Amino acid sequence: LEIEKVIILKSTSLFADTPEHVLIDIAKIVKEVRVEAGEVIFRKGDIGNCMYLNYEGEIKIHISNYRLNTLINRDFFGDLGLL
């Protein structure tokens, strides 16, 4: 539901101060994507065209065997791809 999407967006640091009427417009274009454990979301060098919000679980960002970061609930990435 859109109201659930607005609540989730509002709970992130990126959208915490965004007015609800703006979040309603953003929620209309938000798509839910489920990713299985171990599934690759994108690879280094891929062209970014969307932003991802981790709703639940952990996302590990790494190059080869070197872990750069671990994202947890409500962390986001790919935001520069929107620009």
PDB file with SEQRES, HELIX, SHEET and CRYST1 records, atoms N, CA, C and O in Angstrom:
SEQRES   1 A   83  LEU GLU ILE GLU LYS VAL ILE ILE LEU LYS SER THR SER          
SEQRES   2 A   83  LEU PHE ALA ASP THR PRO GLU HIS VAL LEU ILE ASP ILE          
SEQRES   3 A   83  ALA LYS ILE VAL LYS GLU VAL ARG VAL GLU ALA GLY GLU          
SEQRES   4 A   83  VAL ILE PHE ARG LYS GLY ASP ILE GLY ASN CYS MET TYR          
SEQRES   5 A   83  LEU ASN TYR GLU GLY GLU ILE LYS ILE HIS ILE SER ASN          
SEQRES   6 A   83  TYR ARG LEU ASN THR LEU ILE ASN ARG ASP PHE PHE GLY          
SEQRES   7 A   83  ASP LEU GLY LEU LEU                                          
HELIX    1 AA1 GLU A    2  LYS A   10  1                                   9    
HELIX    2 AA2 GLU A   20  ALA A   27  1                                   8    
HELIX    3 AA3 ASP A   79  LEU A   82  1                                   4    
SHEET    1 AA1 2 TYR A  52  LEU A  53  0                                        
SHEET    2 AA1 2 PHE A  76  PHE A  77 -1                                        
SHEET    1 AA2 2 ILE A  59  ILE A  63  0                                        
SHEET    2 AA2 2 TYR A  66  LEU A  71 -1                                        
CRYST1    1.000    1.000    1.000  90.00  90.00  90.00 P 1           1          
ATOM      1  N   LEU A   1       0.825  -1.189   0.000  1.00  0.00           N  
ATOM      2  CA  LEU A   1       0.000   0.000   0.000  1.00  0.00           C  
ATOM      3  C   LEU A   1       0.873   1.258   0.000  1.00  0.00           C  
ATOM      4  O   LEU A   1       1.978   1.257   0.542  1.00  0.00           O  
ATOM      5  N   GLU A   2       0.371   2.313  -0.605  1.00  0.00           N  
ATOM      6  CA  GLU A   2       1.149   3.553  -0.677  1.00  0.00           C  
ATOM      7  C   GLU A   2       1.429   4.144   0.699  1.00  0.00           C  
ATOM      8  O   GLU A   2       2.514   4.679   0.930  1.00  0.00           O  
ATOM      9  N   ILE A   3       0.470   4.056   1.612  1.00  0.00           N  
ATOM     10  CA  ILE A   3       0.691   4.613   2.950  1.00  0.00           C  
ATOM     11  C   ILE A   3       1.834   3.891   3.653  1.00  0.00           C  
ATOM     12  O   ILE A   3       2.606   4.517   4.379  1.00  0.00           O  
ATOM     13  N   GLU A   4       1.951   2.588   3.447  1.00  0.00           N  
ATOM     14  CA  GLU A   4       3.069   1.838   4.035  1.00  0.00           C  
ATOM     15  C   GLU A   4       4.387   2.301   3.432  1.00  0.00           C  
ATOM     16  O   GLU A   4       5.389   2.428   4.136  1.00  0.00           O  
ATOM     17  N   LYS A   5       4.385   2.552   2.129  1.00  0.00           N  
ATOM     18  CA  LYS A   5       5.596   3.037   1.467  1.00  0.00           C  
ATOM     19  C   LYS A   5       6.001   4.414   2.011  1.00  0.00           C  
ATOM     20  O   LYS A   5       7.185   4.681   2.214  1.00  0.00           O  
ATOM     21  N   VAL A   6       5.021   5.273   2.243  1.00  0.00           N  
ATOM     22  CA  VAL A   6       5.302   6.606   2.802  1.00  0.00           C  
ATOM     23  C   VAL A   6       5.924   6.468   4.189  1.00  0.00           C  
ATOM     24  O   VAL A   6       6.893   7.158   4.505  1.00  0.00           O  
ATOM     25  N   ILE A   7       5.382   5.595   5.005  1.00  0.00           N  
ATOM     26  CA  ILE A   7       5.909   5.387   6.360  1.00  0.00           C  
ATOM     27  C   ILE A   7       7.341   4.872   6.304  1.00  0.00           C  
ATOM     28  O   ILE A   7       8.201   5.319   7.063  1.00  0.00           O  
ATOM     29  N   ILE A   8       7.591   3.929   5.401  1.00  0.00           N  
ATOM     30  CA  ILE A   8       8.948   3.386   5.261  1.00  0.00           C  
ATOM     31  C   ILE A   8       9.905   4.463   4.767  1.00  0.00           C  
ATOM     32  O   ILE A   8      11.001   4.604   5.309  1.00  0.00           O  
ATOM     33  N   LEU A   9       9.517   5.221   3.758  1.00  0.00           N  
ATOM     34  CA  LEU A   9      10.376   6.297   3.253  1.00  0.00           C  
ATOM     35  C   LEU A   9      10.673   7.313   4.356  1.00  0.00           C  
ATOM     36  O   LEU A   9      11.813   7.749   4.513  1.00  0.00           O  
ATOM     37  N   LYS A  10       9.661   7.680   5.105  1.00  0.00           N  
ATOM     38  CA  LYS A  10       9.815   8.672   6.184  1.00  0.00           C  
ATOM     39  C   LYS A  10      10.772   8.176   7.265  1.00  0.00           C  
ATOM     40  O   LYS A  10      11.380   8.985   7.966  1.00  0.00           O  
ATOM     41  N   SER A  11      10.915   6.854   7.410  1.00  0.00           N  
ATOM     42  CA  SER A  11      11.783   6.296   8.451  1.00  0.00           C  
ATOM     43  C   SER A  11      13.263   6.275   8.049  1.00  0.00           C  
ATOM     44  O   SER A  11      14.109   5.856   8.839  1.00  0.00           O  
ATOM     45  N   THR A  12      13.580   6.722   6.837  1.00  0.00           N  
ATOM     46  CA  THR A  12      14.977   6.750   6.391  1.00  0.00           C  
ATOM     47  C   THR A  12      15.581   8.130   6.621  1.00  0.00           C  
ATOM     48  O   THR A  12      14.870   9.133   6.685  1.00  0.00           O  
ATOM     49  N   SER A  13      16.890   8.161   6.744  1.00  0.00           N  
ATOM     50  CA  SER A  13      17.572   9.449   6.936  1.00  0.00           C  
ATOM     51  C   SER A  13      17.422  10.342   5.707  1.00  0.00           C  
ATOM     52  O   SER A  13      17.383  11.566   5.841  1.00  0.00           O  
ATOM     53  N   LEU A  14      17.339   9.760   4.526  1.00  0.00           N  
ATOM     54  CA  LEU A  14      17.234  10.536   3.296  1.00  0.00           C  
ATOM     55  C   LEU A  14      15.911  11.290   3.197  1.00  0.00           C  
ATOM     56  O   LEU A  14      15.880  12.427   2.727  1.00  0.00           O  
ATOM     57  N   PHE A  15      14.823  10.668   3.636  1.00  0.00           N  
ATOM     58  CA  PHE A  15      13.492  11.255   3.478  1.00  0.00           C  
ATOM     59  C   PHE A  15      12.847  11.699   4.790  1.00  0.00           C  
ATOM     60  O   PHE A  15      11.674  12.074   4.797  1.00  0.00           O  
ATOM     61  N   ALA A  16      13.575  11.664   5.882  1.00  0.00           N  
ATOM     62  CA  ALA A  16      12.997  11.979   7.191  1.00  0.00           C  
ATOM     63  C   ALA A  16      12.359  13.363   7.249  1.00  0.00           C  
ATOM     64  O   ALA A  16      11.333  13.539   7.906  1.00  0.00           O  
ATOM     65  N   ASP A  17      12.943  14.335   6.580  1.00  0.00           N  
ATOM     66  CA  ASP A  17      12.427  15.704   6.625  1.00  0.00           C  
ATOM     67  C   ASP A  17      11.569  16.076   5.418  1.00  0.00           C  
ATOM     68  O   ASP A  17      11.185  17.234   5.257  1.00  0.00           O  
ATOM     69  N   THR A  18      11.275  15.102   4.583  1.00  0.00           N  
ATOM     70  CA  THR A  18      10.479  15.355   3.378  1.00  0.00           C  
ATOM     71  C   THR A  18       8.997  15.398   3.742  1.00  0.00           C  
ATOM     72  O   THR A  18       8.506  14.521   4.453  1.00  0.00           O  
ATOM     73  N   PRO A  19       8.284  16.414   3.259  1.00  0.00           N  
ATOM     74  CA  PRO A  19       6.847  16.506   3.565  1.00  0.00           C  
ATOM     75  C   PRO A  19       6.081  15.298   3.031  1.00  0.00           C  
ATOM     76  O   PRO A  19       6.446  14.724   2.005  1.00  0.00           O  
ATOM     77  N   GLU A  20       5.027  14.922   3.730  1.00  0.00           N  
ATOM     78  CA  GLU A  20       4.253  13.743   3.378  1.00  0.00           C  
ATOM     79  C   GLU A  20       3.669  13.827   1.972  1.00  0.00           C  
ATOM     80  O   GLU A  20       3.623  12.817   1.268  1.00  0.00           O  
ATOM     81  N   HIS A  21       3.219  15.015   1.546  1.00  0.00           N  
ATOM     82  CA  HIS A  21       2.619  15.122   0.211  1.00  0.00           C  
ATOM     83  C   HIS A  21       3.644  14.814  -0.887  1.00  0.00           C  
ATOM     84  O   HIS A  21       3.278  14.318  -1.953  1.00  0.00           O  
ATOM     85  N   VAL A  22       4.898  15.098  -0.637  1.00  0.00           N  
ATOM     86  CA  VAL A  22       5.961  14.755  -1.590  1.00  0.00           C  
ATOM     87  C   VAL A  22       6.219  13.247  -1.545  1.00  0.00           C  
ATOM     88  O   VAL A  22       6.404  12.609  -2.581  1.00  0.00           O  
ATOM     89  N   LEU A  23       6.231  12.686  -0.336  1.00  0.00           N  
ATOM     90  CA  LEU A  23       6.455  11.244  -0.195  1.00  0.00           C  
ATOM     91  C   LEU A  23       5.332  10.434  -0.851  1.00  0.00           C  
ATOM     92  O   LEU A  23       5.575   9.334  -1.348  1.00  0.00           O  
ATOM     93  N   ILE A  24       4.132  10.956  -0.856  1.00  0.00           N  
ATOM     94  CA  ILE A  24       3.017  10.273  -1.528  1.00  0.00           C  
ATOM     95  C   ILE A  24       3.313  10.156  -3.022  1.00  0.00           C  
ATOM     96  O   ILE A  24       3.073   9.109  -3.623  1.00  0.00           O  
ATOM     97  N   ASP A  25       3.831  11.223  -3.618  1.00  0.00           N  
ATOM     98  CA  ASP A  25       4.199  11.179  -5.038  1.00  0.00           C  
ATOM     99  C   ASP A  25       5.331  10.191  -5.288  1.00  0.00           C  
ATOM    100  O   ASP A  25       5.316   9.460  -6.278  1.00  0.00           O  
ATOM    101  N   ILE A  26       6.303  10.170  -4.398  1.00  0.00           N  
ATOM    102  CA  ILE A  26       7.423   9.233  -4.538  1.00  0.00           C  
ATOM    103  C   ILE A  26       6.935   7.797  -4.371  1.00  0.00           C  
ATOM    104  O   ILE A  26       7.362   6.906  -5.106  1.00  0.00           O  
ATOM    105  N   ALA A  27       6.045   7.571  -3.411  1.00  0.00           N  
ATOM    106  CA  ALA A  27       5.533   6.220  -3.144  1.00  0.00           C  
ATOM    107  C   ALA A  27       4.833   5.632  -4.361  1.00  0.00           C  
ATOM    108  O   ALA A  27       4.814   4.413  -4.531  1.00  0.00           O  
ATOM    109  N   LYS A  28       4.261   6.475  -5.206  1.00  0.00           N  
ATOM    110  CA  LYS A  28       3.559   6.000  -6.396  1.00  0.00           C  
ATOM    111  C   LYS A  28       4.497   5.328  -7.397  1.00  0.00           C  
ATOM    112  O   LYS A  28       4.065   4.490  -8.189  1.00  0.00           O  
ATOM    113  N   ILE A  29       5.780   5.695  -7.362  1.00  0.00           N  
ATOM    114  CA  ILE A  29       6.724   5.114  -8.325  1.00  0.00           C  
ATOM    115  C   ILE A  29       7.652   4.076  -7.691  1.00  0.00           C  
ATOM    116  O   ILE A  29       8.487   3.485  -8.376  1.00  0.00           O  
ATOM    117  N   VAL A  30       7.505   3.857  -6.386  1.00  0.00           N  
ATOM    118  CA  VAL A  30       8.332   2.872  -5.688  1.00  0.00           C  
ATOM    119  C   VAL A  30       7.865   1.467  -6.060  1.00  0.00           C  
ATOM    120  O   VAL A  30       6.669   1.176  -6.057  1.00  0.00           O  
ATOM    121  N   LYS A  31       8.824   0.604  -6.378  1.00  0.00           N  
ATOM    122  CA  LYS A  31       8.519  -0.787  -6.691  1.00  0.00           C  
ATOM    123  C   LYS A  31       9.231  -1.680  -5.695  1.00  0.00           C  
ATOM    124  O   LYS A  31      10.403  -1.468  -5.385  1.00  0.00           O  
ATOM    125  N   GLU A  32       8.527  -2.669  -5.201  1.00  0.00           N  
ATOM    126  CA  GLU A  32       9.113  -3.632  -4.274  1.00  0.00           C  
ATOM    127  C   GLU A  32       9.789  -4.734  -5.075  1.00  0.00           C  
ATOM    128  O   GLU A  32       9.206  -5.298  -6.001  1.00  0.00           O  
ATOM    129  N   VAL A  33      11.037  -5.031  -4.698  1.00  0.00           N  
ATOM    130  CA  VAL A  33      11.790  -6.111  -5.329  1.00  0.00           C  
ATOM    131  C   VAL A  33      12.327  -6.997  -4.216  1.00  0.00           C  
ATOM    132  O   VAL A  33      13.011  -6.524  -3.309  1.00  0.00           O  
ATOM    133  N   ARG A  34      12.019  -8.265  -4.290  1.00  0.00           N  
ATOM    134  CA  ARG A  34      12.538  -9.214  -3.304  1.00  0.00           C  
ATOM    135  C   ARG A  34      13.801  -9.849  -3.858  1.00  0.00           C  
ATOM    136  O   ARG A  34      13.860 -10.255  -5.019  1.00  0.00           O  
ATOM    137  N   VAL A  35      14.809  -9.925  -2.999  1.00  0.00           N  
ATOM    138  CA  VAL A  35      16.099 -10.485  -3.395  1.00  0.00           C  
ATOM    139  C   VAL A  35      16.421 -11.637  -2.457  1.00  0.00           C  
ATOM    140  O   VAL A  35      16.345 -11.497  -1.236  1.00  0.00           O  
ATOM    141  N   GLU A  36      16.775 -12.758  -3.028  1.00  0.00           N  
ATOM    142  CA  GLU A  36      17.127 -13.931  -2.240  1.00  0.00           C  
ATOM    143  C   GLU A  36      18.548 -13.800  -1.697  1.00  0.00           C  
ATOM    144  O   GLU A  36      19.377 -13.109  -2.288  1.00  0.00           O  
ATOM    145  N   ALA A  37      18.828 -14.452  -0.591  1.00  0.00           N  
ATOM    146  CA  ALA A  37      20.167 -14.452  -0.001  1.00  0.00           C  
ATOM    147  C   ALA A  37      21.180 -14.920  -1.039  1.00  0.00           C  
ATOM    148  O   ALA A  37      20.982 -15.938  -1.702  1.00  0.00           O  
ATOM    149  N   GLY A  38      22.261 -14.167  -1.171  1.00  0.00           N  
ATOM    150  CA  GLY A  38      23.324 -14.509  -2.103  1.00  0.00           C  
ATOM    151  C   GLY A  38      23.112 -13.988  -3.514  1.00  0.00           C  
ATOM    152  O   GLY A  38      24.018 -14.074  -4.343  1.00  0.00           O  
ATOM    153  N   GLU A  39      21.941 -13.453  -3.800  1.00  0.00           N  
ATOM    154  CA  GLU A  39      21.655 -12.927  -5.135  1.00  0.00           C  
ATOM    155  C   GLU A  39      22.380 -11.596  -5.348  1.00  0.00           C  
ATOM    156  O   GLU A  39      22.423 -10.763  -4.443  1.00  0.00           O  
ATOM    157  N   VAL A  40      22.946 -11.394  -6.531  1.00  0.00           N  
ATOM    158  CA  VAL A  40      23.646 -10.155  -6.864  1.00  0.00           C  
ATOM    159  C   VAL A  40      22.619  -9.117  -7.306  1.00  0.00           C  
ATOM    160  O   VAL A  40      21.790  -9.383  -8.177  1.00  0.00           O  
ATOM    161  N   ILE A  41      22.680  -7.940  -6.704  1.00  0.00           N  
ATOM    162  CA  ILE A  41      21.760  -6.856  -7.068  1.00  0.00           C  
ATOM    163  C   ILE A  41      22.332  -6.076  -8.241  1.00  0.00           C  
ATOM    164  O   ILE A  41      21.625  -5.787  -9.206  1.00  0.00           O  
ATOM    165  N   PHE A  42      23.607  -5.737  -8.156  1.00  0.00           N  
ATOM    166  CA  PHE A  42      24.302  -5.132  -9.291  1.00  0.00           C  
ATOM    167  C   PHE A  42      25.798  -5.346  -9.111  1.00  0.00           C  
ATOM    168  O   PHE A  42      26.270  -5.689  -8.027  1.00  0.00           O  
ATOM    169  N   ARG A  43      26.524  -5.136 -10.189  1.00  0.00           N  
ATOM    170  CA  ARG A  43      27.974  -5.335 -10.186  1.00  0.00           C  
ATOM    171  C   ARG A  43      28.692  -4.016 -10.455  1.00  0.00           C  
ATOM    172  O   ARG A  43      28.138  -3.099 -11.060  1.00  0.00           O  
ATOM    173  N   LYS A  44      29.914  -3.946  -9.999  1.00  0.00           N  
ATOM    174  CA  LYS A  44      30.743  -2.775 -10.251  1.00  0.00           C  
ATOM    175  C   LYS A  44      30.783  -2.514 -11.752  1.00  0.00           C  
ATOM    176  O   LYS A  44      31.024  -3.419 -12.550  1.00  0.00           O  
ATOM    177  N   GLY A  45      30.544  -1.264 -12.117  1.00  0.00           N  
ATOM    178  CA  GLY A  45      30.552  -0.878 -13.523  1.00  0.00           C  
ATOM    179  C   GLY A  45      29.175  -0.826 -14.157  1.00  0.00           C  
ATOM    180  O   GLY A  45      29.010  -0.246 -15.230  1.00  0.00           O  
ATOM    181  N   ASP A  46      28.172  -1.429 -13.502  1.00  0.00           N  
ATOM    182  CA  ASP A  46      26.810  -1.343 -14.029  1.00  0.00           C  
ATOM    183  C   ASP A  46      26.344   0.111 -13.983  1.00  0.00           C  
ATOM    184  O   ASP A  46      26.696   0.860 -13.072  1.00  0.00           O  
ATOM    185  N   ILE A  47      25.563   0.490 -14.960  1.00  0.00           N  
ATOM    186  CA  ILE A  47      25.016   1.847 -14.979  1.00  0.00           C  
ATOM    187  C   ILE A  47      23.812   1.893 -14.045  1.00  0.00           C  
ATOM    188  O   ILE A  47      22.892   1.084 -14.163  1.00  0.00           O  
ATOM    189  N   GLY A  48      23.826   2.845 -13.118  1.00  0.00           N  
ATOM    190  CA  GLY A  48      22.740   2.972 -12.154  1.00  0.00           C  
ATOM    191  C   GLY A  48      21.594   3.789 -12.709  1.00  0.00           C  
ATOM    192  O   GLY A  48      21.806   4.846 -13.303  1.00  0.00           O  
ATOM    193  N   ASN A  49      20.387   3.305 -12.518  1.00  0.00           N  
ATOM    194  CA  ASN A  49      19.213   4.061 -12.950  1.00  0.00           C  
ATOM    195  C   ASN A  49      18.095   4.028 -11.908  1.00  0.00           C  
ATOM    196  O   ASN A  49      16.957   4.405 -12.186  1.00  0.00           O  
ATOM    197  N   CYS A  50      18.443   3.568 -10.699  1.00  0.00           N  
ATOM    198  CA  CYS A  50      17.439   3.536  -9.642  1.00  0.00           C  
ATOM    199  C   CYS A  50      18.134   3.557  -8.274  1.00  0.00           C  
ATOM    200  O   CYS A  50      19.347   3.386  -8.155  1.00  0.00           O  
ATOM    201  N   MET A  51      17.322   3.771  -7.278  1.00  0.00           N  
ATOM    202  CA  MET A  51      17.794   3.780  -5.901  1.00  0.00           C  
ATOM    203  C   MET A  51      17.174   2.590  -5.184  1.00  0.00           C  
ATOM    204  O   MET A  51      16.036   2.211  -5.463  1.00  0.00           O  
ATOM    205  N   TYR A  52      17.921   2.008  -4.266  1.00  0.00           N  
ATOM    206  CA  TYR A  52      17.443   0.863  -3.505  1.00  0.00           C  
ATOM    207  C   TYR A  52      17.347   1.235  -2.031  1.00  0.00           C  
ATOM    208  O   TYR A  52      18.202   1.944  -1.499  1.00  0.00           O  
ATOM    209  N   LEU A  53      16.307   0.753  -1.389  1.00  0.00           N  
ATOM    210  CA  LEU A  53      16.116   0.921   0.046  1.00  0.00           C  
ATOM    211  C   LEU A  53      16.016  -0.470   0.642  1.00  0.00           C  
ATOM    212  O   LEU A  53      15.149  -1.258   0.267  1.00  0.00           O  
ATOM    213  N   ASN A  54      16.903  -0.759   1.563  1.00  0.00           N  
ATOM    214  CA  ASN A  54      16.879  -2.065   2.218  1.00  0.00           C  
ATOM    215  C   ASN A  54      15.809  -2.035   3.300  1.00  0.00           C  
ATOM    216  O   ASN A  54      15.981  -1.397   4.339  1.00  0.00           O  
ATOM    217  N   TYR A  55      14.705  -2.729   3.048  1.00  0.00           N  
ATOM    218  CA  TYR A  55      13.614  -2.751   4.015  1.00  0.00           C  
ATOM    219  C   TYR A  55      13.900  -3.708   5.159  1.00  0.00           C  
ATOM    220  O   TYR A  55      13.585  -3.422   6.314  1.00  0.00           O  
ATOM    221  N   GLU A  56      14.502  -4.852   4.827  1.00  0.00           N  
ATOM    222  CA  GLU A  56      14.705  -5.864   5.846  1.00  0.00           C  
ATOM    223  C   GLU A  56      15.906  -6.732   5.458  1.00  0.00           C  
ATOM    224  O   GLU A  56      16.078  -7.085   4.292  1.00  0.00           O  
ATOM    225  N   GLY A  57      16.718  -7.063   6.434  1.00  0.00           N  
ATOM    226  CA  GLY A  57      17.856  -7.936   6.190  1.00  0.00           C  
ATOM    227  C   GLY A  57      19.165  -7.169   6.055  1.00  0.00           C  
ATOM    228  O   GLY A  57      19.263  -6.005   6.441  1.00  0.00           O  
ATOM    229  N   GLU A  58      20.165  -7.844   5.501  1.00  0.00           N  
ATOM    230  CA  GLU A  58      21.486  -7.239   5.311  1.00  0.00           C  
ATOM    231  C   GLU A  58      21.875  -7.321   3.840  1.00  0.00           C  
ATOM    232  O   GLU A  58      21.574  -8.297   3.153  1.00  0.00           O  
ATOM    233  N   ILE A  59      22.541  -6.289   3.381  1.00  0.00           N  
ATOM    234  CA  ILE A  59      23.095  -6.280   2.035  1.00  0.00           C  
ATOM    235  C   ILE A  59      24.586  -6.036   2.172  1.00  0.00           C  
ATOM    236  O   ILE A  59      25.010  -5.038   2.753  1.00  0.00           O  
ATOM    237  N   LYS A  60      25.370  -6.944   1.638  1.00  0.00           N  
ATOM    238  CA  LYS A  60      26.822  -6.826   1.715  1.00  0.00           C  
ATOM    239  C   LYS A  60      27.345  -6.253   0.409  1.00  0.00           C  
ATOM    240  O   LYS A  60      27.049  -6.763  -0.672  1.00  0.00           O  
ATOM    241  N   ILE A  61      28.123  -5.191   0.522  1.00  0.00           N  
ATOM    242  CA  ILE A  61      28.742  -4.565  -0.641  1.00  0.00           C  
ATOM    243  C   ILE A  61      30.217  -4.920  -0.609  1.00  0.00           C  
ATOM    244  O   ILE A  61      30.917  -4.646   0.366  1.00  0.00           O  
ATOM    245  N   HIS A  62      30.680  -5.535  -1.690  1.00  0.00           N  
ATOM    246  CA  HIS A  62      32.075  -5.974  -1.700  1.00  0.00           C  
ATOM    247  C   HIS A  62      32.639  -5.978  -3.115  1.00  0.00           C  
ATOM    248  O   HIS A  62      31.907  -6.018  -4.104  1.00  0.00           O  
ATOM    249  N   ILE A  63      33.952  -5.934  -3.174  1.00  0.00           N  
ATOM    250  CA  ILE A  63      34.697  -6.138  -4.406  1.00  0.00           C  
ATOM    251  C   ILE A  63      35.546  -7.366  -4.168  1.00  0.00           C  
ATOM    252  O   ILE A  63      36.398  -7.387  -3.280  1.00  0.00           O  
ATOM    253  N   SER A  64      35.304  -8.394  -4.973  1.00  0.00           N  
ATOM    254  CA  SER A  64      35.940  -9.704  -4.776  1.00  0.00           C  
ATOM    255  C   SER A  64      35.677 -10.160  -3.345  1.00  0.00           C  
ATOM    256  O   SER A  64      34.520 -10.262  -2.937  1.00  0.00           O  
ATOM    257  N   ASN A  65      36.721 -10.435  -2.580  1.00  0.00           N  
ATOM    258  CA  ASN A  65      36.532 -10.895  -1.200  1.00  0.00           C  
ATOM    259  C   ASN A  65      36.662  -9.777  -0.172  1.00  0.00           C  
ATOM    260  O   ASN A  65      36.633 -10.046   1.029  1.00  0.00           O  
ATOM    261  N   TYR A  66      36.805  -8.537  -0.613  1.00  0.00           N  
ATOM    262  CA  TYR A  66      36.963  -7.397   0.295  1.00  0.00           C  
ATOM    263  C   TYR A  66      35.606  -6.720   0.515  1.00  0.00           C  
ATOM    264  O   TYR A  66      35.040  -6.133  -0.407  1.00  0.00           O  
ATOM    265  N   ARG A  67      35.096  -6.809   1.742  1.00  0.00           N  
ATOM    266  CA  ARG A  67      33.810  -6.191   2.066  1.00  0.00           C  
ATOM    267  C   ARG A  67      33.996  -4.698   2.300  1.00  0.00           C  
ATOM    268  O   ARG A  67      34.811  -4.283   3.124  1.00  0.00           O  
ATOM    269  N   LEU A  68      33.235  -3.901   1.569  1.00  0.00           N  
ATOM    270  CA  LEU A  68      33.275  -2.446   1.709  1.00  0.00           C  
ATOM    271  C   LEU A  68      32.293  -1.946   2.759  1.00  0.00           C  
ATOM    272  O   LEU A  68      32.577  -0.997   3.489  1.00  0.00           O  
ATOM    273  N   ASN A  69      31.133  -2.597   2.827  1.00  0.00           N  
ATOM    274  CA  ASN A  69      30.099  -2.126   3.746  1.00  0.00           C  
ATOM    275  C   ASN A  69      29.022  -3.199   3.884  1.00  0.00           C  
ATOM    276  O   ASN A  69      28.881  -4.075   3.031  1.00  0.00           O  
ATOM    277  N   THR A  70      28.276  -3.111   4.963  1.00  0.00           N  
ATOM    278  CA  THR A  70      27.086  -3.939   5.153  1.00  0.00           C  
ATOM    279  C   THR A  70      25.930  -3.003   5.456  1.00  0.00           C  
ATOM    280  O   THR A  70      25.985  -2.227   6.410  1.00  0.00           O  
ATOM    281  N   LEU A  71      24.891  -3.076   4.648  1.00  0.00           N  
ATOM    282  CA  LEU A  71      23.719  -2.230   4.838  1.00  0.00           C  
ATOM    283  C   LEU A  71      22.666  -3.008   5.605  1.00  0.00           C  
ATOM    284  O   LEU A  71      22.461  -4.200   5.373  1.00  0.00           O  
ATOM    285  N   ILE A  72      21.999  -2.316   6.524  1.00  0.00           N  
ATOM    286  CA  ILE A  72      20.957  -2.950   7.327  1.00  0.00           C  
ATOM    287  C   ILE A  72      19.625  -2.253   7.062  1.00  0.00           C  
ATOM    288  O   ILE A  72      19.518  -1.432   6.151  1.00  0.00           O  
ATOM    289  N   ASN A  73      18.627  -2.579   7.850  1.00  0.00           N  
ATOM    290  CA  ASN A  73      17.281  -2.038   7.666  1.00  0.00           C  
ATOM    291  C   ASN A  73      17.268  -0.527   7.517  1.00  0.00           C  
ATOM    292  O   ASN A  73      17.870   0.202   8.306  1.00  0.00           O  
ATOM    293  N   ARG A  74      16.575  -0.079   6.496  1.00  0.00           N  
ATOM    294  CA  ARG A  74      16.335   1.333   6.150  1.00  0.00           C  
ATOM    295  C   ARG A  74      17.565   2.039   5.574  1.00  0.00           C  
ATOM    296  O   ARG A  74      17.507   3.241   5.317  1.00  0.00           O  
ATOM    297  N   ASP A  75      18.673   1.324   5.365  1.00  0.00           N  
ATOM    298  CA  ASP A  75      19.802   1.905   4.637  1.00  0.00           C  
ATOM    299  C   ASP A  75      19.440   1.932   3.156  1.00  0.00           C  
ATOM    300  O   ASP A  75      18.634   1.126   2.692  1.00  0.00           O  
ATOM    301  N   PHE A  76      20.030   2.849   2.431  1.00  0.00           N  
ATOM    302  CA  PHE A  76      19.743   2.968   1.009  1.00  0.00           C  
ATOM    303  C   PHE A  76      21.047   3.081   0.230  1.00  0.00           C  
ATOM    304  O   PHE A  76      22.088   3.435   0.782  1.00  0.00           O  
ATOM    305  N   PHE A  77      20.971   2.777  -1.050  1.00  0.00           N  
ATOM    306  CA  PHE A  77      22.114   2.919  -1.936  1.00  0.00           C  
ATOM    307  C   PHE A  77      21.606   3.106  -3.364  1.00  0.00           C  
ATOM    308  O   PHE A  77      20.444   2.828  -3.661  1.00  0.00           O  
ATOM    309  N   GLY A  78      22.481   3.577  -4.238  1.00  0.00           N  
ATOM    310  CA  GLY A  78      22.094   3.836  -5.618  1.00  0.00           C  
ATOM    311  C   GLY A  78      21.472   5.208  -5.823  1.00  0.00           C  
ATOM    312  O   GLY A  78      21.014   5.529  -6.920  1.00  0.00           O  
ATOM    313  N   ASP A  79      21.456   6.014  -4.772  1.00  0.00           N  
ATOM    314  CA  ASP A  79      20.823   7.322  -4.874  1.00  0.00           C  
ATOM    315  C   ASP A  79      21.521   8.215  -5.892  1.00  0.00           C  
ATOM    316  O   ASP A  79      20.865   9.056  -6.506  1.00  0.00           O  
ATOM    317  N   LEU A  80      22.818   8.064  -6.093  1.00  0.00           N  
ATOM    318  CA  LEU A  80      23.511   8.877  -7.092  1.00  0.00           C  
ATOM    319  C   LEU A  80      23.074   8.502  -8.508  1.00  0.00           C  
ATOM    320  O   LEU A  80      23.163   9.319  -9.425  1.00  0.00           O  
ATOM    321  N   GLY A  81      22.604   7.277  -8.685  1.00  0.00           N  
ATOM    322  CA  GLY A  81      22.100   6.856  -9.982  1.00  0.00           C  
ATOM    323  C   GLY A  81      20.862   7.635 -10.419  1.00  0.00           C  
ATOM    324  O   GLY A  81      20.562   7.719 -11.610  1.00  0.00           O  
ATOM    325  N   LEU A  82      20.157   8.193  -9.464  1.00  0.00           N  
ATOM    326  CA  LEU A  82      18.969   8.992  -9.802  1.00  0.00           C  
ATOM    327  C   LEU A  82      19.333  10.361 -10.354  1.00  0.00           C  
ATOM    328  O   LEU A  82      18.560  10.970 -11.092  1.00  0.00           O  
ATOM    329  N   LEU A  83      20.515  10.838  -9.990  1.00  0.00           N  
ATOM    330  CA  LEU A  83      20.923  12.162 -10.455  1.00  0.00           C  
ATOM    331  C   LEU A  83      21.366  12.096 -11.890  1.00  0.00           C  
ATOM    332  O   LEU A  83      21.749  13.115 -12.465  1.00  0.00           O  
TER     333      LEU A  83                                                      
END                                                                             
